[in-house]
Amino acid sequence: MNLRNDTDLTKEGSVTSSFGLLGGLALLVMLGLNLRPLIASISPLQGAIRADTGMSFQAVGLLTTLPFLCMGLVALMSARLAARLGEGRGVSLGLMLILFGCLIRIINPSGTALLVTALIGGVGIAIIQTLLPGRIKRDFPGRVPLAMGIYSASLMSGGGLAAWLSPRIAAQTDSWSLGVGLWFIPAVIALAGWLWKVAQPRGSRSPVAANRLWRFPRAWVLALYFGIINAGYSSVIAWLPAYYQQLGWNTSHSGLLLAWMTIFQVMAALTMPMLAQRQRGIDRRMLLSVSLLAQLIGYLGLILLPGPGALIWIAIAGFGLGACFGLGLILALDHHPEPHIAGQLAAFMQGIGFMINAMSPWVSGALRQATGNFIAVWIMLALGAAAMMALTLVFRPSQYEKLGLEQA
């Protein structure tokens, strides 16, 4: 990677300097709200979708798997993506793909169209998620944990809002396709806000370094870690409502569980990075361990006492999942002070990590198909959380400078 200082950054403009900290954070919220509805709106309506389209559990699982797979593949191409498009046009393209993906679901409510739009929208989500972490580190110096927390919280809020509203929209309109498709509206709003505030002038490019991080063991460790600590999210949003529908809950009430979980995800996404902001130094191991322990307790609760303690276990697991996403990104950005190298490391971590995330709902669907219930899914996620608690110990900040990442 190239360590040179970037004199061209002024061409991009800083969110913070151009219209203030609050404006920059508001823009992060607008963007984050669009990054999960295309995925999270499917789960509460999967019964109606399967009945209408004839899709199997595994095929419906692909509607979650494909966007996460796109997130991984696009993140691995982040250097070329940013060099060709720049952040302004890249984020604009991402929002337009989300917008069109949702619209197609309204126009053509078929199983094939759902799979195609999962790819289209997944690419859009992936582009935005790949470009934002480096920009956050650059545009919010000294406030990276705060900005990352707000971004993470808005991302999870969008998923929870979709899980809550989609079945209600479908019930009111007697159309599941409107329930999963009307999320083009926030994409239009976010696109207008992005173009108005920070879109790049034509011809401007975001300087990026060559991505050779695959040569560094730490990059792979971070990628594995990020993938597994967040794998629960993709499986939970795909199958939690179906799990409780199997236990006798109706569609609306089971969809509310994701909204309930989102409340605690958002709380964690805000409070845990704020604690990281306040702590001395950049040792995130304690916060990450607490977050993973919360996931483990939540999954064990879903296995042992799913009925009586449903809201408790989902709240605890949601808190752990909400904290891990933002803290995982902060952990990667902590590894190097230079924004472009840190951004490339975060992109590589997300690339491999989201591929792991992509496999989680597909494997979960296969386990459900093979066993007839979801207990094996929660056992798999619990084992993953326990293993990552042990791996957390290797992230000692005193070793970061010895990793040689500046040579990438």
C-alpha positions in Angstrom: 0.0 0.0 0.0 1.1 3.5 -0.6 1.7 5.6 2.5 1.8 9.0 0.8 -0.4 11.8 2.2 -3.4 12.5 0.1 -3.3 16.1 -1.2 -6.3 15.4 -3.4 -8.7 14.8 -0.5 -9.8 18.4 -0.7 -11.4 17.6 -4.1 -13.7 15.2 -2.3 -14.4 17.6 0.5 -15.0 16.5 4.1 -18.4 15.8 5.4 -17.4 17.5 8.6 -16.0 20.7 7.0 -18.7 21.1 4.3 -21.8 21.1 6.4 -20.9 20.3 9.9 -20.7 17.3 12.2 -24.5 17.0 12.6 -25.1 17.1 8.9 -22.4 14.5 8.3 -23.9 12.2 10.9 -27.4 12.8 9.5 -26.2 11.7 6.1 -24.7 8.5 7.6 -28.1 7.8 9.2 -29.8 8.2 5.8 -27.4 5.9 4.1 -27.4 3.3 6.9 -31.2 3.0 6.9 -31.1 1.7 3.3 -28.7 -1.1 3.9 -30.9 -3.8 5.4 -34.6 -3.4 4.4 -34.1 -5.3 1.1 -32.9 -8.3 3.2 -34.9 -8.0 6.4 -38.3 -7.5 4.8 -38.2 -11.1 3.4 -38.2 -13.0 6.7 -41.6 -12.1 8.2 -43.2 -12.7 4.8 -41.4 -15.9 3.9 -44.4 -18.1 4.5 -46.5 -16.1 2.0 -43.6 -15.9 -0.4 -43.0 -19.7 -0.3 -46.7 -20.4 -0.8 -47.0 -18.0 -3.7 -43.8 -18.8 -5.5 -43.2 -22.4 -4.5 -39.7 -21.6 -3.2 -38.1 -24.1 -0.7 -36.6 -23.1 2.6 -33.1 -23.2 1.1 -34.2 -21.1 -1.9 -35.7 -18.5 0.5 -32.5 -18.6 2.4 -30.7 -17.5 -0.8 -32.6 -14.2 -0.6 -30.4 -13.5 2.4 -27.3 -15.4 1.3 -27.0 -13.6 -2.1 -26.8 -10.0 -0.8 -24.2 -11.0 1.8 -22.2 -12.8 -0.8 -22.3 -9.7 -3.0 -21.1 -7.7 0.0 -18.1 -9.9 0.3 -17.2 -10.0 -3.4 -17.6 -6.3 -3.9 -15.6 -5.5 -0.8 -12.7 -7.5 -2.1 -12.7 -5.3 -5.2 -12.8 -2.1 -3.2 -9.6 -0.6 -4.5 -10.6 -0.9 -8.2 -14.2 0.2 -7.3 -13.1 3.4 -5.6 -10.5 4.1 -8.3 -13.0 3.8 -11.1 -16.1 5.4 -9.5 -14.9 7.5 -6.6 -17.0 7.7 -3.4 -19.6 10.1 -4.7 -20.6 8.2 -7.8 -20.1 4.9 -6.1 -22.5 5.6 -3.3 -25.0 7.1 -5.8 -24.8 3.9 -7.9 -25.3 1.8 -4.8 -28.5 3.6 -3.8 -29.8 3.4 -7.4 -29.3 -0.4 -7.4 -31.2 -0.7 -4.1 -33.9 1.5 -5.5 -34.3 -0.6 -8.7 -34.1 -3.8 -6.8 -37.0 -2.9 -4.7 -39.1 -1.6 -7.6 -38.6 -4.8 -9.6 -40.0 -6.8 -6.6 -43.3 -4.8 -7.0 -43.4 -5.1 -10.7 -42.6 -8.8 -10.9 -43.4 -10.7 -7.7 -41.9 -14.1 -8.8 -39.3 -16.3 -7.2 -36.8 -15.7 -10.1 -37.3 -11.9 -9.7 -36.7 -12.1 -6.0 -33.4 -13.9 -6.5 -32.3 -11.4 -9.2 -33.2 -8.5 -7.1 -31.3 -10.0 -4.1 -28.2 -9.8 -6.4 -28.9 -6.3 -7.7 -29.7 -4.9 -4.3 -26.9 -6.8 -2.7 -24.4 -5.2 -5.1 -25.8 -1.8 -4.2 -25.6 -2.4 -0.5 -22.1 -3.8 -0.9 -20.8 -0.7 -2.7 -22.0 1.6 0.0 -20.7 -0.6 2.8 -17.3 -0.9 1.2 -16.8 2.8 0.6 -18.0 4.2 3.9 -15.6 3.0 6.6 -12.5 4.6 5.1 -14.5 7.8 4.6 -15.7 7.7 8.2 -12.1 7.4 9.5 -11.1 10.4 7.3 -14.1 12.7 7.8 -14.6 12.2 11.6 -11.0 12.3 13.0 -11.1 11.7 16.7 -14.8 10.7 16.5 -14.5 7.4 14.6 -16.2 5.2 17.3 -19.1 7.7 17.6 -19.6 7.9 13.8 -19.3 4.2 13.4 -21.8 3.6 16.2 -24.4 6.0 14.6 -23.8 4.4 11.2 -24.2 0.9 12.7 -27.3 1.8 14.6 -29.0 3.3 11.6 -28.1 0.2 9.5 -29.8 -2.0 12.1 -32.7 0.3 12.6 -33.5 0.0 8.9 -33.6 -3.8 9.2 -35.8 -3.7 12.2 -38.2 -1.1 10.7 -38.5 -3.3 7.6 -39.2 -6.4 9.7 -41.9 -4.5 11.6 -43.6 -2.6 8.7 -43.3 -5.1 5.8 -45.9 -7.6 7.1 -48.3 -4.7 8.0 -47.9 -3.2 4.5 -48.5 -6.6 3.0 -51.6 -7.1 5.2 -53.1 -3.7 4.3 -52.5 -4.0 0.6 -53.0 -7.8 0.4 -49.7 -8.0 -1.5 -46.4 -9.3 -0.1 -44.6 -7.8 -3.1 -45.5 -4.3 -1.8 -44.3 -5.3 1.6 -40.8 -6.2 0.3 -40.8 -3.5 -2.5 -41.9 -0.2 -1.0 -38.4 0.2 0.5 -37.4 2.0 -2.7 -38.8 5.2 -1.1 -36.1 5.7 1.6 -33.5 4.9 -1.2 -34.9 7.8 -3.2 -34.7 10.2 -0.2 -31.1 9.1 0.6 -30.0 9.5 -3.0 -31.4 13.0 -3.1 -29.6 13.9 0.1 -26.3 12.3 -1.1 -26.4 14.1 -4.4 -27.2 17.4 -2.8 -24.5 17.3 -0.2 -21.4 15.4 -1.1 -21.5 13.9 -4.6 -18.1 14.2 -6.3 -17.5 16.4 -9.3 -17.2 14.4 -12.5 -13.7 13.2 -13.0 -12.7 13.2 -9.3 -11.4 10.0 -7.9 -10.7 8.7 -4.4 -7.1 7.7 -4.2 -6.6 4.2 -3.1 -3.8 1.8 -2.6 -3.3 -1.6 -4.1 -4.9 -4.3 -2.1 -2.2 -6.9 -1.1 -3.6 -7.6 2.3 -4.2 -11.3 1.5 -0.5 -11.7 2.2 -0.9 -10.8 5.9 -2.1 -13.3 8.4 -3.7 -10.6 10.6 -6.0 -9.6 7.7 -7.3 -13.1 7.4 -7.7 -13.4 11.2 -9.8 -10.2 11.2 -11.8 -11.4 8.3 -12.6 -14.8 9.9 -13.4 -13.0 13.2 -15.7 -10.4 11.6 -17.5 -13.1 9.6 -18.3 -15.3 12.5 -19.2 -12.6 15.1 -21.7 -11.3 12.6 -22.9 -14.5 11.1 -25.7 -14.7 13.6 -27.3 -11.6 12.2 -27.9 -13.0 8.7 -29.2 -16.3 10.1 -31.4 -14.6 12.8 -33.1 -12.2 10.3 -33.6 -15.1 7.9 -35.1 -17.6 10.3 -36.1 -16.1 13.7 -39.7 -15.4 12.6 -40.0 -18.8 11.0 -38.7 -20.4 14.2 -41.5 -18.8 16.2 -44.1 -19.5 13.5 -43.1 -23.1 13.9 -43.8 -22.7 17.7 -47.3 -21.4 16.9 -46.8 -17.7 16.6 -48.6 -15.8 13.9 -46.9 -13.8 11.1 -47.3 -10.4 12.6 -46.1 -11.3 16.1 -43.1 -13.3 14.8 -42.1 -10.3 12.7 -42.3 -8.1 15.7 -39.6 -10.2 17.3 -37.1 -8.8 14.7 -38.2 -5.3 15.5 -37.8 -6.0 19.3 -34.3 -7.4 18.6 -33.5 -4.3 16.6 -34.2 -2.0 19.6 -31.4 -3.7 21.5 -29.2 -3.9 18.5 -29.5 -0.1 18.1 -28.8 0.4 21.8 -25.7 -1.7 21.6 -24.6 -0.1 18.3 -24.7 3.3 20.0 -23.5 2.6 23.5 -20.7 0.2 22.9 -18.8 2.4 20.4 -19.4 5.3 22.8 -17.7 3.3 25.5 -14.9 2.6 23.0 -14.7 6.4 22.4 -14.3 7.1 26.1 -11.8 4.4 27.0 -8.1 5.0 27.1 -6.2 3.5 24.3 -7.6 1.2 21.6 -7.9 -2.1 23.4 -11.4 -3.3 22.4 -11.1 -6.9 23.7 -13.2 -6.4 26.8 -16.1 -4.8 24.9 -15.9 -7.5 22.2 -15.9 -10.3 24.8 -19.0 -8.9 26.6 -20.7 -8.6 23.2 -20.0 -12.2 22.2 -21.0 -13.4 25.7 -24.4 -11.7 25.1 -24.8 -13.5 21.8 -23.9 -16.8 23.4 -26.4 -16.4 26.3 -29.1 -15.4 23.7 -28.6 -18.4 21.5 -28.6 -20.8 24.6 -31.8 -19.2 25.7 -33.4 -19.8 22.3 -32.4 -23.5 22.6 -33.4 -24.1 26.2 -36.3 -21.8 27.0 -37.6 -20.4 23.6 -41.2 -19.7 24.7 -41.2 -18.2 28.2 -38.1 -16.1 27.8 -38.4 -15.2 24.1 -38.2 -11.5 24.5 -35.3 -11.8 27.0 -33.2 -14.0 24.9 -33.8 -12.1 21.7 -33.0 -8.8 23.5 -29.7 -10.2 24.8 -28.7 -11.8 21.5 -29.7 -8.5 19.7 -27.5 -6.5 22.0 -24.5 -8.8 21.3 -25.1 -8.7 17.5 -25.6 -4.9 17.5 -22.3 -4.3 19.3 -20.2 -6.7 17.3 -20.8 -5.1 13.9 -19.6 -1.6 14.8 -16.9 -2.8 17.2 -15.6 -5.2 14.5 -15.2 -2.3 12.0 -13.6 -0.1 14.7 -11.1 -3.0 15.5 -10.0 -3.1 11.9 -9.7 0.7 11.6 -7.6 0.7 14.8 -4.9 -1.3 13.2 -3.4 1.5 11.2 -3.5 5.4 11.6 -3.6 6.1 7.9 -7.2 6.2 6.6 -6.6 4.5 3.3 -4.7 1.6 4.7 -7.2 1.2 7.5 -10.1 1.5 5.0 -8.5 -1.2 2.8 -8.1 -3.5 5.8 -11.7 -2.9 6.8 -12.8 -3.6 3.2 -10.8 -6.9 3.0 -12.2 -7.9 6.4 -15.7 -7.2 5.2 -15.0 -9.0 1.9 -14.1 -12.3 3.4 -16.4 -11.8 6.5 -19.5 -11.1 4.4 -18.9 -14.3 2.4 -19.0 -16.2 5.7 -22.2 -14.3 6.6 -23.6 -15.2 3.2 -23.1 -18.9 4.0 -24.8 -18.7 7.4 -28.5 -18.5 6.4 -27.9 -21.0 3.6 -26.3 -23.5 6.0 -29.0 -22.7 8.5 -31.7 -23.4 5.9 -30.1 -26.7 5.1 -29.9 -27.6 8.8 -33.6 -26.8 9.1 -34.4 -28.8 6.1 -32.4 -31.8 7.4 -33.6 -31.8 11.0 -37.1 -30.4 10.8 -36.4 -27.6 13.3 -34.1 -24.7 14.1 -32.3 -26.0 17.2 -29.3 -27.1 15.2 -29.0 -23.5 13.9 -28.8 -21.9 17.3 -26.3 -24.6 18.4 -24.1 -23.7 15.4 -24.2 -20.0 16.2 -23.6 -20.6 19.9 -20.4 -22.6 19.2 -19.2 -19.8 16.8 -19.7 -17.1 19.5 -17.8 -19.2 22.1 -14.9 -19.8 19.7 -14.6 -16.1 18.8 -14.5 -15.2 22.5 -11.3 -17.2 22.7 -9.9 -15.6 19.5 -10.6 -12.1 20.9 -7.6 -12.4 23.1 -5.1 -12.1 20.2 -6.1 -8.5 19.4 -3.5 -6.8 21.6 -2.9 -3.2 20.4 0.8 -3.4 21.4 1.3 -5.8 18.4 -0.4 -3.7 15.7 2.7 -1.8 14.7 4.6 -5.1 14.4 2.3 -6.6 11.8 3.9 -4.9 8.8 0.6 -3.7 7.3 2.3 -0.5 6.0 4.2 -2.7 3.5 0.9 -4.0 1.9 
